[in-house]
Amino acid sequence: MPALKKIALTITSAALLSVFVVSPASAADKDKTDDKQPKPTQPMSQVGGEQLGRVGTQVQLGPGAPVLPKRLTGRSWIVADAENGQVLAAHNSHWRLPPASTLKMLFADTLLTQPELLPRTKEHQVTALELADIGEGSSLVGLKEDHTYSVHDLWLGVFLRSGNDSVHVLSSMYGGVPKTVDAMQKHAEELQALDTTVVSPDGYDAPKQVSSAYDLTLFARSGLQKPDFREYSATATASFPGEKKKGKKRETFEIQNTNRLMTGDIGVAPYKGIAGVKNGYTTHAGNTFTGVAERDGKVLLVTVMNPSSDESHAVYKEAASLLDWGFAASGKVTPIGELVPPKSVDTGAGKGAQPASGANTTEQEGKDAGAVAAAASEDGSSGVGIALAIVGGLLVVLSAAVFLVNRRWPLPDLVRRLPRR
């Protein structure tokens, strides 16, 4: 055999051998549909950990850990422990995508940071101007011009019906849409949610408006520290003020939470232990969902963005399967990163979280992501000490029910969720 031919065969054999050696054993079991999925085209942020900035699925299974669910079609998803912030698994979690109405979590967390500005009993008469700039095809709770609603009513409209009309009225009461958008952007930066660019307060599709599964999970984790946020996101059904006719008692109508893991629907059952948080949909964003659930004292957060599956309610089914996996895998996987604390939160060292390396500094969509992460505590967690210990294996049913929710960020506080009006 000619020497040149021998060299060529040797090189080819070595190349083929290297493929079999380097390729992980699990590659043969990989869902082939993943190869057809869109992938991030720009570098992703590494806030929370280097692995979180990698393309594709990231998980470190230990002995006895279950494999991840098959046929996960979300462009981006994340599963994290809500208490210590450890990320158990993720897929393109820093990919900047349109968030749809899940961005309302940031809207609510921003405004509820100062509840004294919008006390829940405050009444407000809706004007035509406040309803004028709502996007075509928006989800609405049905506010009417010249009718009066309480702040409490408006928040029910935001959380249960994802009402963009409620968002715009609350924004007006807060000081206007531009002021609200600016406050949301600043709050996102405080939470170290650096993938997020806010353009509209309601999450309606807008040029350059993006977030990520990682950031949406930060918004949920922050919001769930607030009693009103927990209450509204855990409400399944409520009575809402309707049309007021002269000489007659004002009508009411029932609204139901559009979170199908809470209220159920054809093909999807209410998820045992679910306690919120928010779902969304637009043509551009697809279906998005962030949820929190408790099982046997463990509280998990999950976010799924834009599943490609044609299956009905795919976003809820994939979220439920990831929650099931997370509860089964807890303590059997090595965390691949963490949910960083807000910059101002005391991490135990007498200071707020300190900026560190990890953020993607490449400009994307005209925004510099910045470089921010958090100093870890001695045990490797974020040091925030968050515990969303949602008491008792909750099951939200269609009728109003009672829930016990406990938080430890920054101090313990027991809150009972009473039946709503």
C-alpha positions, 0 to 999 in steps of 0.5 A: 500500500502506498505510504500516502494512502496509509497516512490517509487511512490512519488520519481517517481512522483516528478522526473516527475514533475521536468521535466515539471517544469524545461523544457522550454515551447519552448522545445516542439517546438524544432526541433527534428533533433537537437538531432541528431546533433554533439555536442562539446565534450570539454569545449568551451571558454567564451570569449565575455560572459559566455553564448557563452561558453554554448553548444546549442542555446543561445538567450534571447527573449524579448517582440515582438521578433520573434522566431529563424528560424526553421531547422537550421542545422549548427554545429555552428553559430552566429548573431551579431551587427557589430556596437556595437558588441552585440551578438544577438544569437548563437549556439556553437559559440566557437566550434573549427571546420575546417574553410575552406576558411573563414580563408582567412579573417584572411589572408587578414586582416593580410596582409592588416594591412600593405598595404605598404608592398604589394601595389596594383599596384605592379607587380609580376611574378609567379614562379613554386615554388610558385604554388608547394605546393597548396593542391590537389583539391584546388579552383584556380583562374588560375594563370600561371607560368612566368605570371605577375599579380598585387597585386590588381589582386591577391586579386581579385583572393583571394576574388572572386574565393577563389584562393589558388594559389593567397594566396600562391603567396601573401604569397611568396611576404610577405616573405613565407608561414611560415612567413605568418602563423606566422603573421596570428596566432599573428594577431588572438591573437591580435584580441582575436580570441583564438579558432583559430590555423593557419596551412595553410594560405588558409584554406585548411584542415590541422591537428589541423587547426581550428577556430570558428564561433565567431573567424571568425566573429571577422576576418570579423569585423576587416577586414571590417575596411580596405577599400581594404578589403571592396572593394574586399569582395563587388566585384561581378564580375571582369575581370582577366588577362589570358594567354599572347601569344607572339605578341598578346594582353593579354587575360582576362576572367571574374571571379565571386564571389562564395558568392551566397548571393551576386551573386545568383544561382539556388535556392538562390537569392542575399540577399538585403543589402549584402556586403561580406564577405567570403564563404568556402568549404572542404570535412572535413569542410563542407560549411562555410560562414560569411556575412555582410549586412545592412538594415534600418541603421542596420548592422549585421554579421552572420557566419554559419559553416557546416550545415548538411542539404542536401538542396542545398546552405543550408549554404547561406539559413540558413545565410539569415534566420538568417540575416532576424531574426536578423534585425527583432529581433534587439532591442527586444532581450537581448544580450548574449555576445559581439564581443570583441575588439582587445587588442590594440584598445582604449576602451575610457579609454586611454588603449587598451582592457584589458585581463579578465576572460572568455577564456577556459583554457583547452588544446584543440588540443595541444593549450592553449586557454588563458584567454582574454576578453575585458573591457566593456564600460559604456553602456555594449558594447565593447567600440570600437565604430565600425560602418560598416554603409553600406549606402543605402540598398545595393544590389550587382548585377552581373555587377559591381556597386557602393557602399558606405561604411562607417566605424568608427573604429577608425575614420569616412572614406567614401569609394566609391567602383568604378567598377573594372577592 
